[in-house]
């Protein structure tokens, strides 16, 4: 499995844990979903920037 895949699995697990905690705290489902989508977007951007290959110098 690639580094990006492992990074994304970690992000998804963190989002699920935070979403479950927010549910227990009594937040509305719509805000949990919005927060999850935002965190997933941030996780994808961070994962791509950390795992992409650098361009070779010319």
RABEL-V790783 format. One line per field, one symbol per residue. ss: DSSP state (H for helix, E for strand, L for the rest). phi: phi as a letter, one per 40 degrees, with the letter a starting at -180 (. if undefined). psi: psi as a letter, one per 40 degrees, with the letter a starting at -180 (. if undefined). A space follows every 10 residues. Layout:
ss->???
phi->???
psi->???
This chain:
ss->LLHHHHHHHH HHHHHHHHHH HHHHHLLLHH HHHHHHHHHH HHHHHHHHHH HLLLLLLL
phi->.ccccccccc cccccccccc cccccgcccc cccccccccc cccccccccc bccccccc
psi->iidddddddd dddddddddd ddddeeiidd dddddddddd dddddddddd eihihii.
